[in-house]
Amino acid sequence: MLVTLGFLMVAVFMFLILTKRATPVVGLTLVPVAFGLLAGAGLGIGDMITDGIKSLAPTAALLFFAIIFFGIMIDVGLFDPLVKLILRMVRDDPMRLVVGTAVLAMVVSLDGDGSTTFIIVTSAMLPLYLKLGVSPVVLTVIAGLSNATMNIIPWGGPTVRAASALGLSPSDVFVPMVPSLIVGLIMVLGFAIHLGIMERRRIGTLVLTSERILEKVGNGGSSSTGSTGSTGSTGSTGSAGSNDSEDDGGDTGRFIDGLDPKRDTLRPKLLWFNAALTTILLVVLVMDILPIPVLFMIASSIALAVNFPAVKDQGEAIARHSSSIVSVVAMVLAAAVLTGVFQGTGMVEAMAEWLLQVIPDAMGPHLAVITGVLSIPLTFFMTNDAFYFGVLPVLSETAAQYGIEPVEMARASITGQAVHMQSPLVPAILLLVTLAGVSLADHHKKVLWRAGLISLTMLVVGVGLGQIPF
């Protein structure tokens, strides 16, 4: 009966999430409670949920303060100079423009929020893409790959979910996967260079004249304000060009809507302090000297105190990011209900024993790699909540029978994120293609095979370095 109830609970939860009949918080709370009572938990369900909340409290704290910290760094202008530098460096070279897009997206993705990343990147880069005649699809592909690869950072979502579902520390899951992350980012840069070179060959080297007219040079040196402009130049040089600010002293465009250069929260005099604080935080995080939640609690408090000395300003700084904080932290705490009921009622153990009977013995020792491969299609066709809270615990419990640790299963499970983030189930990717004026189908044609290759490579690197058992 526990096996039936367990799989039925997962199925109902996934159905409600995938059909958007319930939010993750509602689904993670009500579905486990209902099935826990059916499994005979009775009043003991309260203790099960309490135990789950206790185990996930550090993860909730991590997300709370990580969102605050990186939100503050964006507010005070830490990333503004980088954006300006990238805009000036790309000039009239499509290849440099695409690589600059990748670098900007990677850096901004440190805040763990895909929507914020895509708003900033498209606001900064899309006018240049249109003026130079570079396909906006290239922007969505590179921005999507950059953010998706960075998505395994502990406060980004999947790592937290995997850790929460299996009762682990996010740092234990993430830190050993840093080499895989680095390789993945290198691959993204490689794709950016390749796509940039292809665009350069397609449209030639473009020069933006003082009248903001695009001219094609090389290959005969003839002007082609017609054909080249039709890609988006002649139709958009007016709008894109009108957005340019003359006080930037160049043709790289004004700053961006996502980062208003005149916003009240800017702290230019504290730029080096904030840069040093962020660098120290990331270094200490990788060194694993202190628990990650503690690091972000300290760093966020320092950032608030130094950048916003007034108590009122500190409250406003936190409130600016309250919607992100509430939604993510609520999801983690609600996940405690599902994990608590799963463990407390014995459903996980029962389901694992059943899986042991249907999985060939020869495949058992390879469950970590199998999980990594399965995470690619499964997280594309279902949400992270459904996969990490519904599928991963069952696979992990089964893998434990073959001596595979839960943390190893968690590491394997996050390698499919490069593909997951391209899913139409992810609101952020829908925002990206909408902002760039690109169809999802065109985006998928160019991005899916590249994302799949990145995911498989990250899995291979993890196996090769011994972080994921083969």
N, C-alpha and C positions, 0 to 999 in steps of 0.2 A: 504493500500500500504506500509506503514512504517513497518508493521509486516512482510510482505513478503520480503521487501528489507533487513530488519534486519536479519532474519534467513538466507537469501540467502548470505548476506555479511559474516556471521559467517561460513556458509558452504564452500564458496569459499576460505576464509582465511584458514580454517582447511584443505581443500583439498590441497592447495598449500604447506602448512607446512608438512602435513603427507606424501605427495608424493615427498617431497624435490624438488619441482619445483621453490621454492623461499625461500630465507633466511627469518628468522623472521623479520628482519629490513625491507626488501622489502615488505613482505606481510602485515606487520603492517602499512606501509605507503601508498602503492598504492591502496590496496583493499578498505580501508575506504574512501580515497579521491574519488575514482570512484563511490562508492555507495552513498557517501555524495552528490555528484553532481547530481546523479540520484534522490536523495530525495529532490532536490530543494534547497540545501544549498547556491549555487551560490558563490559569493565572500565572503560571511559570513563564509565560511569554514575556512578561515584564522584565524578569531577570535576564532573559536571553537578549532582549533589546538593550538593556542597560550595559550588559557586558560588551555588546557590539559598539555602543557609543563610547565607552571607555577606551576601547582599542583604536577608535578612529579620531579621538579628540586631538592627538598631535597632528594628524593630517589636516583636520579642519583649521587648526592654528596656522599651519604652513601656508595654506591657500589664502587665508585672511590677510596675513602680513606680507606675503609675496605680492599680492595684487596691490596692496597699499604702496609697497616700496617702489615697484616699477611704474605704478601710476603716478607717483610723486616725481620720479625721474623724468617722465614724459612731460608732466606739468611744468617743471622748473626749467626745461629746455636742455637737458643733458644730450638728447639726440639731435637737437636742431643743427649744431655745427656739422655733424656728420651728413645730414641731409643736404645742407648747403654745399658741402665739399663734393658730394657725389654729383649734385646738379652741375657744378662748375667743371668737374673732371670729365663728364661724359661729352660735353661740347656737341660736336656734330657727328660723332662716331656711333653708329648703331650698336656695334659690339660692346663698346664701353657703356652705353646706355643700359643694355641688358644685364651686363655684369654688375653695374651699379644698382640695378633693381634687386638683384639677388642679395647683395651685401646689405642694402637698406632693409630688405624684408627679414633677413636673418637677425639683424640687430634689434629691430623693433619687435620681433617675435619673442624677445626675452621677457616681455610682459605677460606672455602666456595666453593672450587673447587674440584669436585670429581676426575677428572683426576690426579691432583697433589697428592691427597690422595692415589689413587690406585698405582701410580708409586712408591711412597715412601714405602708403605706397602709391595708390592710384592717384591721390591728390597731388603728390609730388611729381610723379613720373608720367602720367597719362598725357598731359599737355605736350611734353617733349616727344612722346611716341607719335602723337598725331601730327605734330609739326615736322618731324623728320620722316614721316611716312612709314614708320615701323609698325608692324601688325600688333594691335592690342592683345591678340591671342598670345603672343610671346610674353607679354606682361603678366597675363593671368597664369600662364604655365609656370614661369619662373617664380613669381610671388607665391603661387600655390605650393610648389615643391619646397621652397625655402621654409615657409611656415610649417608645412606638414612634417618636414624632417626635424625641425626644432621642437615639434610638438611633444617630444618625449621628455622634455625637461620636467623636473618633479612637480612644478606648479602648472604645467600645461594642460593636464587633463587625464590622458591615458595612464601615465605612470602612477598618478594618484589613485585612479580607479583600480588599477591592477593591485597596488599595494593595499588599498582599502578592502578589496574583495578577499584578499588572502591574509589579511592581518599582518602586513609587513611594513617596514620603514621605507618610504619613497627613496631615501638615499641609498639603501641597500640594493634597490632595483636599478636606479639610474647611474650611479657613479661607475660601476664596472662596464656600463654600456657607452661611456664617453668615447672610447675609440671608434665604436660603430657610428656614433653621432658625427664624429669628425670626418670619417670616410664618406658618410652620407652627404655632408655639406660640401665636401670636395667634389663629389659627383654632381651636385646641383650647380656648382661653379663651372664644371666641365660642360654641362648641358647649356648653361648660360652663354659660355664662350662659343659653343657650336651654333646655337640659334642666332647669336649676334653676328657671327661671320656669315651665316646664310642670309640674314637680313641685309648685311652690308653688300653682299654680292648681288642681291636682288634689286636694291634701290641705289647702289653706288654710294659715294661719299656725298652727303648733302650739306649745303651751306645755307644758313639762315641770313638773308641780307637785312639791311637796316629797314627795308620796307616789309620785312617778315614774309618774303617770297622765297619759296624753296627752289633751289636750282640744283640740278644734277651735274656733277663734273666727273671727268674721267671718261673713258670709253667714247672718245670723240669730243669731249668737252662741251657738248651741246646742252643748252638749257632744256629742262623738261618740266616746266611748271604745270604742264597739263597732266601727263600720265602719272608722274610721281605724286603730284598734288592730289590726284583723285583717290589715292590710298587713304587720305584723311587730311592732306595738307591744305589744298585749296578750300576744302569744305570746312576746315576747322582752324585754319590759321587765324581767322578773325577772332573766333571765340577763344581759342587757346592763347593767341597772342595778346588779346585784350586782358587776359589774366596776369600778364607779366608786369612786374614792377620795375620802373626805370632805376630806382635807387639801389638795385642789386648790381648795377654796373655791367650787366652782360645780358646775354640772350638765354640764360639758363632758366628763366622764368622766375616769377615771384616765389616767395616761400609757399606754404601750402595751407589750404583750408583746415586740414587736420591739425596743423601746428601753427596757430595764429602768431605771427611774429610780434604782435602787440598785446598779447594776453597778459593779464595781471599777475599770473603765477610765475612768470619768468624770473630766474635768479642768475643773471649772467655773471655776477661777481663770485658766485659760488660754484661755477662750472667745474673747476679743477677739484674742489672738495668733493662734489657729487661723483665725479669720475673716479676719484681715488676710493671713495666709499664703495662704489659699485664693484670696482676691480678687486678690492680686498674681500668683499663679500663672496664673489665668485671663486676666488682662489681658496679661501677658507672652506667654502662649500665643497669643492672638489677634493680638498685635503681630508675632509670628513673628520675634522677636529671636534666639532660640536654638532648636536642634532640640528638639522636644517630648520625646523620651526623656531628654535631658539635663535639661530643666526638671523632669520628674517625679522623676528620680534625686536632684536637689538638694533639691526640696521634701519628698520622702519622708524623706530623711536628716535634714533639719531637724525635721520633725514627730516622727520617732522620738526624736531626741536631746532635744528640749525636753519632750515629753509623757511619755516613758519613759526617764529618765536611766539607770536601772539596765540593765546589759547583758542580764540575764535577762528583764526586762520587754520589752525590744526584741525579743528572740527570740520571746517569746510573742505579741507583737503581730503579728509576721510570720506565725507559725504559725497564728493564728486564721483567716487568709485564704489559707492554703496550698492548699486544695483548688481554689479558684477560679484561683489563680495557675498551678498545675500544669496544669489542664485547658486553659486558654486558651493559655498559652505553648507547651505541647506541640503544640497544634493548629497554631500558627503555624510552628513548626519543621518539623512534618510536611508543611505546605503547601509548604515549600521543595523537597521531593522531587517533588511534582507539577509545580510551576513549572519546576524544573530540568530534568526529563525532557521536559516540553513544549517548552521552548526548545532544549535540547541536541540532541534528536533531529530537530528540524526539523518536528515535527508541527504546531505552530501555523502556521508559514508555509504548509505544504501545505494545511491545512484552510482557511486564509484565501483562498488562491488558488482553491480549489474554490468557496467561498462567493461570491467575486467573479463567478464564472460564472453563479450561479443568482440572485443579487440583481440586479434591474433597475438599470441605471446611474442612472436618475432617482432611485432611493431611496438610493443610496450616500452622498451628502452629508448626508443626514438620519439617519445611523445612530446618532448620539448621542441624538437625541430618540426614535428608535425603541427604542433600548436602555432609555431611561427608562420608556417606556410598557410595554415587555415585562417590565421588572423587577417591575411590580405583580402580574400573574398568576403569573409564573414563580417569584418568591420566596414566593408564597403556597402553591404546590403543590410546591415543593421547598425544601430547606434552604438557608441562606446558603452553606454549604460547597459544595453542588452547583452553585449558580448562579455564585458568584464565582470558584471554582476550575475549574469545568467549562465554563461558557458564556461568561463575560465575556472571558477571554483570546482566544477565537476571534473574538468580535465586535470586540474592540479591534484585533486584527491586521488584520481586514478593513477596519475604519474608517480605519486608517492609510493605506490605499491612496487614500483620498479626502482626505487631509490633516488628519484628525481626530486630535488628540493622545490618548495613553492616559489622561492625567490628566482630560481632558474626558469620556472614556467612563466613567471611574471616578466622576466627580461625578454623571453622569446615572444611573448604576446604583444609587446609594444612595437615590434619591428614592422608591423603592417600599417603603421600610421601614415606613411607617405601616401598610401592608396586610400586609406579611410578618409583623409581630409579632402579628397576630391569627390566624395560621395554627395549626391543631391540631398541626402539626409542631414548634411552639415550646413547650417544656416550661413556660416561665414563664407563658404565657397559660392553660395548663391549671391551673396552681397558682392563678392569680388567680380563675378562675371557681369552682374548688373551695372556696377560702377564703371566697368571698362567697356560696356556695350558689346559684350561678346556672348554668343550663344553657348550654353552648356555643352552642346554636342561638339562644337568646334574646340572647346577647351578639352574635352575628354579625348578627342582624336589625337591630340598632341601630348597630353599629360599622363594618360593612364599607363602606357608601356614604360615611360620613364620612371613613374612613381613605383611601378612594380619592380623594376630593376633595382631601384634604390632600396626598397624593402628587403628584397632577397639578398642584396649585398650586405646590408646591415646584419641580417641573420647569419650569413656566412662568416662575417668578421667576428661576431659574437661566439660562434662555434669554434672558429680557428683560435681564438684567444682563451678558450676554455670557460667563458662566462655562461655559455649555453651548452649543455651536454648533448653529444651526438650518440 
